[in-house]
Amino acid sequence: MTHATPPPPASGTRLVDHFEHGLSSPICLTWELTYACNLACVHCLSSSGRRDPHELTTAEARAVIDELAAMQVFYVNIGGGEPTVRPDFWELLDYATTHHVGVKFSTNGVKITDTVARRLAANDYVDVQISLDGATAEVNDAVRGPGSYATALRALDHLAAADTGGVKLSVVVTRHNIDQLDALLGLADRYGATLRLTRLRPAGRGARVWNELHPTPAQQRALYDWLLDHGQRVLTGDSFFHLSAYGHALPGLNLCGAGRVVCLIDPLGDVYACPFAIHEEFWAGSVRDPGGFTRVWRSSELFARLRRPDTGGACASCDAYDACRGGCMAAKFFTGLPLQGPDPECVKGHGAHALNGVDAARTPRPSPDHSHRTGPRGAPPASRPHGRSSPGPVPVTIGRRPPAAPCAEHPLADVPPTPEPPGGRACGS
């Protein structure tokens, strides 16, 4: 499978230098199928909760999959919202895999029954990521909501019983769970899963809690050391390449791949350079426009700009620049720092110093907001990029029973209780 537009790199050229100029097709992309979600996680990147009635139809979603197959995209990361509450989710999953587009989907586990787990185990093109942000209910549920820990473990029970391969335990690292990394790795091992760690970004609802939840400098160093010791057993999705400035490069690409090797398609078909930067500043086009996703990826002015050689800006003179490449574009943008400036969690302390000069009132506001509640009273309504107003959100319905109120969804909705074996849970309690 060939993706690269430029010729193969010359002997001795780093892969990062080759990918920096972009590929003719993304290696993978993130696709949020719906904003509907039964939870209201405090750090949700897309501020999900209620579905948008103008999300892509089944036919439109199939057309996107046809494009991805033609472009030879290796796999797609499907998320949301909670993608499994979309009525055609399983149809779209099967359509993608039968067209040789692998699917990795993230879920809080609410729809993973024993029957579903057996169905997933029979499909070699599917990986499942169960989201869990703490090794204990106390830590996890403070972020993801009451009952969400039990929901995730129930899903892992079903997946383990069905011998489903490719299961990931997906954790957003915060200052409250960073001391639980060993326990989280042990939990993953217990279920035969792989631990996947992701960086907390100040995007979506995460912008409101980033100051409170992002790891302290001492914890960042501890995380770096832990990843060096366990990196071959843990996936990071290149989330922590900014930590490479400590000295040794972490496993992975160690490059911001936004618009170069990855991008995001949102539920309405809008394409953004980065899954963590849902903002009009990083809007590249729409799959609903002529030429579809292919034209956006290959002809977008934004993507062309991101693929130009990076001068490094204010970080160019730093002796760690080649290691960290200036850090995360989205983290800088949503904390009010210039894109050519240091990462807010720069291990040299440059980001923390730069944040002292940021006017919080002028920090870019993530948009749109699909939370179950409409947000702070008096906040202006979010708008779609390129001037298209977002209609009012509508309540999500889990199964056939509508909730008493849009904010009354429970993570165990329509999932029958599973009797515990004598002595408590058999696994993962």
Stockholm file with secondary structure:
# STOCKHOLM 1.0

chainA/1-429         MTHATPPPPASGTRLVDHFEHGLSSPICLTWELTYACNLACVHCLSSSGRRDPHELTTAEARAVIDELAAMQVFYVNIGGGEPTVRPDFWELLDYATTHHVGVKFSTNGVKITDTVARRLAANDYVDVQISLDGATAEVNDAVRGPGSYATALRALDHLAAADTGGVKLSVVVTRHNIDQLDALLGLADRYGATLRLTRLRPAGRGARVWNELHPTPAQQRALYDWLLDHGQRVLTGDSFFHLSAYGHALPGLNLCGAGRVVCLIDPLGDVYACPFAIHEEFWAGSVRDPGGFTRVWRSSELFARLRRPDTGGACASCDAYDACRGGCMAAKFFTGLPLQGPDPECVKGHGAHALNGVDAARTPRPSPDHSHRTGPRGAPPASRPHGRSSPGPVPVTIGRRPPAAPCAEHPLADVPPTPEPPGGRACGS
#=GR chainA/1-429 SS CCCCSSCCCCTTCCHHHHHTTCCSSCSEEEEECCSBCSCCCTTCTTCCBSBCTTSCCHHHHHHHHHHHHHTTCCEEEEESSCGGGSTTHHHHHHHHHHTTCEEEEEECSTTCCHHHHHHHHTCTTEEEEEECCCSSHHHHHHHHCTTHHHHHHHHHHHHHHTTCSSCEEEEEECTTTGGGHHHHHHHHHHTTCEEEEEECCSCTTHHHHHHHHSCCHHHHHHHHHHHHHHTTTEECTTTTGGGGGGSSCCSSCCSCCBTTTBCEECTTSEEESCTTCCSGGGEEEETTSTTHHHHHHHHCHHHHHHTSCCCCGGGTTSTTHHHHTTCCHHHHHHTTCCTTSCCTTCTTSHHHHHHTTCCGGGSCCCCCCCCSSCCSTTCCCCBCGGGCBCCCCBCCCBTTBCCSSGGGCCTTTTCCCCCCCTTSCSSCC
#=GC SS_cons         CCCCSSCCCCTTCCHHHHHTTCCSSCSEEEEECCSBCSCCCTTCTTCCBSBCTTSCCHHHHHHHHHHHHHTTCCEEEEESSCGGGSTTHHHHHHHHHHTTCEEEEEECSTTCCHHHHHHHHTCTTEEEEEECCCSSHHHHHHHHCTTHHHHHHHHHHHHHHTTCSSCEEEEEECTTTGGGHHHHHHHHHHTTCEEEEEECCSCTTHHHHHHHHSCCHHHHHHHHHHHHHHTTTEECTTTTGGGGGGSSCCSSCCSCCBTTTBCEECTTSEEESCTTCCSGGGEEEETTSTTHHHHHHHHCHHHHHHTSCCCCGGGTTSTTHHHHTTCCHHHHHHTTCCTTSCCTTCTTSHHHHHHTTCCGGGSCCCCCCCCSSCCSTTCCCCBCGGGCBCCCCBCCCBTTBCCSSGGGCCTTTTCCCCCCCTTSCSSCC
//
